[in-house]
Amino acid sequence: MMQESGQTADVLVIGAGMAGLTAAAELQRAGCRVLVLDKGRGVGGRLASRRIGGAAFDHGAQFITARTSRFAALVEDCRRAGAVEEWHRGVGDSPDRHVRWRGHPAMTSVAKHLARALEIILDTRVVALTASRHRWSAKTETGAVYSAGAVVLTPPVPQSLAILKAGAVDLQPETRARLEGIEYERCLAVMAVLAGPSRLRPPGGLAPGDGPIAWIADNQVKGISAEPAVTIHATHAFSCEHWERDRQESGRRLLDAATDWLGADVQVFQVHGWLYSKPLQVDEHPCAMVGQVPPLVLAGDAFAGPRVEGAALSGWAAAEAVLAVAS
Ligand SMILES: Cc1cc2nc3c(=O)[nH]c(=O)nc-3n(C[C@H](O)[C@H](O)[C@H](O)COP(=O)(O)OP(=O)(O)OC[C@H]3O[C@@H](n4cnc5c(N)ncnc54)[C@H](O)[C@@H]3O)c2cc1C
């Protein structure tokens, strides 16, 4: 039996990425007292930005698109608040006129805007969830315990399953098999500060289509960096092959492959590894209600689409599932 040492809430939301933030905001709007826990130092999850000196990088999601009216309304709210700006409407010979939104000043601005009225505890990694008759307890790596009448769990599915396994939470065999079947792409992301402007033309990002690079963008041309600052995303194949190898060496290989687009010396670079970059399979449901008494719902981009919009739709679906059980 876990001792309670942390706070209590009506609903605990684990993860302050897009799914967790939209779930938390919706539950709070419905009158629940919501507490969000995230292991990171900031909010956003894969909506991630970083600085190296005066250079700024988006090194996770590069842009946001809105295909549903509900998500378009949220993007419009962010635009009015100055948290997103239109970046472009498609590149190359056949622009599709579909707006790609960039975060302003960077992608994490979207998460910060959504987080502004929420109670969020950062630097808090949940290691196990256990259920008593009517409540969930979330134990953190420092031994603190937070409890609530319901939980929305939004880390990538393998990480969520590890939290459930550590708390010996029983899942129905078919649910477990369904969730264990969800795999993710890996992505090595290089952030390089250049000595001068790159050769990437406006809007500043492109997907080469072959070779080890899936995406390359100049964050200065994109409009978020004061200095030439290039983000390179490796393909899943390259990332898997190089995952265990020396990161600086893998970064140099990607920079060599990008020579034609760089056009200037690299002053300094860093490499970030996304173990769970984008889901390779998307579940048939927008969220997974794995327990009703007390309610436990899994959400995230693996449930409603491998992009920021999918994560938001899944977060909303999870909130509605919790509210439906409570009513
Ligand atoms: C390299 C890359 C490029 C991408 N490009 C695009 C793009 O251009 N456009 C687009 O729409 N999408 C893009 N995506 C996908 C998009 O970023 C994701 O679909 C979306 O951000 C996922 O949101 P989420 O809330 O489901 O998960 P996450 O953002 O992963 O949020 C999960 C949160 O849970 C937290 N967490 C995990 N484990 C624990 C724990 N044990 N305890 C507490 N907290 C925990 C994490 O810190 C994280 O904040 C990209 C992703 C990557 C990685």
The ligand as an SDF file (V2000), in Angstrom:
LIG
                    3D

 53 58  0  0  0  0  0  0  0  0999 V2000
   11.3040   14.7660  -34.7170 C   0  0  0  0  0  0  0  0  0  0  0  0
    9.8080   14.9440  -34.7220 C   0  0  0  0  0  0  0  0  0  0  0  0
    9.2140   15.6900  -35.7270 C   0  0  0  0  0  0  0  0  0  0  0  0
    7.8250   15.8650  -35.7320 C   0  0  0  0  0  0  0  0  0  0  0  0
    7.2660   16.6750  -36.6670 N   0  0  0  0  0  0  0  0  0  0  0  0
    5.9420   16.9570  -36.5930 C   0  0  0  0  0  0  0  0  0  0  0  0
    5.3700   17.9680  -37.4050 C   0  0  0  0  0  0  0  0  0  0  0  0
    6.0510   18.6700  -38.1640 O   0  0  0  0  0  0  0  0  0  0  0  0
    4.0310   18.1810  -37.3060 N   0  0  0  0  0  0  0  0  0  0  0  0
    3.2400   17.4770  -36.4380 C   0  0  0  0  0  0  0  0  0  0  0  0
    2.0220   17.7280  -36.3800 O   0  0  0  0  0  0  0  0  0  0  0  0
    3.7740   16.5340  -35.6300 N   0  0  0  0  0  0  0  0  0  0  0  0
    5.0960   16.2800  -35.6650 C   0  0  0  0  0  0  0  0  0  0  0  0
    5.6560   15.3850  -34.8040 N   0  0  0  0  0  0  0  0  0  0  0  0
    4.7780   14.5980  -33.9330 C   0  0  0  0  0  0  0  0  0  0  0  0
    4.2660   15.4310  -32.7510 C   0  0  0  0  0  0  0  0  0  0  0  0
    5.3310   16.0840  -32.1320 O   0  0  0  0  0  0  0  0  0  0  0  0
    3.5630   14.4970  -31.7860 C   0  0  0  0  0  0  0  0  0  0  0  0
    2.5550   13.7750  -32.4940 O   0  0  0  0  0  0  0  0  0  0  0  0
    2.8910   15.1800  -30.6080 C   0  0  0  0  0  0  0  0  0  0  0  0
    3.6550   16.2610  -30.1270 O   0  0  0  0  0  0  0  0  0  0  0  0
    2.6830   14.1170  -29.5260 C   0  0  0  0  0  0  0  0  0  0  0  0
    2.0650   14.6780  -28.3860 O   0  0  0  0  0  0  0  0  0  0  0  0
    1.7060   13.7370  -27.1610 P   0  0  0  0  0  0  0  0  0  0  0  0
    1.1160   14.5870  -26.1040 O   0  0  0  0  0  0  0  0  0  0  0  0
    0.9390   12.5670  -27.6480 O   0  0  0  0  0  0  0  0  0  0  0  0
    3.0970   13.1260  -26.6660 O   0  0  0  0  0  0  0  0  0  0  0  0
    4.4370   13.8860  -26.0510 P   0  0  0  0  0  0  0  0  0  0  0  0
    4.5640   15.1870  -26.6960 O   0  0  0  0  0  0  0  0  0  0  0  0
    5.4730   12.8730  -26.1910 O   0  0  0  0  0  0  0  0  0  0  0  0
    3.9960   14.0940  -24.5400 O   0  0  0  0  0  0  0  0  0  0  0  0
    4.1520   13.0990  -23.5720 C   0  0  0  0  0  0  0  0  0  0  0  0
    4.6500   13.7610  -22.2990 C   0  0  0  0  0  0  0  0  0  0  0  0
    4.7250   12.7570  -21.2740 O   0  0  0  0  0  0  0  0  0  0  0  0
    5.8560   13.0310  -20.4730 C   0  0  0  0  0  0  0  0  0  0  0  0
    6.2420   11.7840  -19.8150 N   0  0  0  0  0  0  0  0  0  0  0  0
    6.6850   10.6320  -20.3870 C   0  0  0  0  0  0  0  0  0  0  0  0
    6.9050    9.7050  -19.4470 N   0  0  0  0  0  0  0  0  0  0  0  0
    6.5980   10.2790  -18.2530 C   0  0  0  0  0  0  0  0  0  0  0  0
    6.6330    9.8110  -16.9040 C   0  0  0  0  0  0  0  0  0  0  0  0
    7.0280    8.5710  -16.5990 N   0  0  0  0  0  0  0  0  0  0  0  0
    6.2560   10.6560  -15.9240 N   0  0  0  0  0  0  0  0  0  0  0  0
    5.8480   11.9410  -16.2150 C   0  0  0  0  0  0  0  0  0  0  0  0
    5.8080   12.4320  -17.4840 N   0  0  0  0  0  0  0  0  0  0  0  0
    6.1700   11.6020  -18.4770 C   0  0  0  0  0  0  0  0  0  0  0  0
    6.9030   13.5340  -21.4600 C   0  0  0  0  0  0  0  0  0  0  0  0
    7.9000   14.3000  -20.8040 O   0  0  0  0  0  0  0  0  0  0  0  0
    6.0460   14.3590  -22.4170 C   0  0  0  0  0  0  0  0  0  0  0  0
    6.0250   15.7230  -22.0490 O   0  0  0  0  0  0  0  0  0  0  0  0
    7.0330   15.2250  -34.7470 C   0  0  0  0  0  0  0  0  0  0  0  0
    7.6530   14.5060  -33.7240 C   0  0  0  0  0  0  0  0  0  0  0  0
    9.0300   14.3860  -33.6930 C   0  0  0  0  0  0  0  0  0  0  0  0
    9.6840   13.6780  -32.5420 C   0  0  0  0  0  0  0  0  0  0  0  0
  1  2  1  0
  2  3  1  0
  2 52  2  0
  3  4  2  0
  4  5  1  0
  4 50  1  0
  5  6  2  0
  6  7  1  0
  6 13  1  0
  7  8  2  0
  7  9  1  0
  9 10  1  0
 10 11  2  0
 10 12  1  0
 12 13  2  0
 13 14  1  0
 14 15  1  0
 14 50  1  0
 15 16  1  0
 16 17  1  0
 16 18  1  0
 18 19  1  0
 18 20  1  0
 20 21  1  0
 20 22  1  0
 22 23  1  0
 23 24  1  0
 24 25  2  0
 24 26  1  0
 24 27  1  0
 27 28  1  0
 28 29  2  0
 28 30  1  0
 28 31  1  0
 31 32  1  0
 32 33  1  0
 33 34  1  0
 33 48  1  0
 34 35  1  0
 35 36  1  0
 35 46  1  0
 36 37  1  0
 36 45  1  0
 37 38  2  0
 38 39  1  0
 39 40  1  0
 39 45  2  0
 40 41  1  0
 40 42  2  0
 42 43  1  0
 43 44  2  0
 44 45  1  0
 46 47  1  0
 46 48  1  0
 48 49  1  0
 50 51  2  0
 51 52  1  0
 52 53  1  0
M  END
$$$$
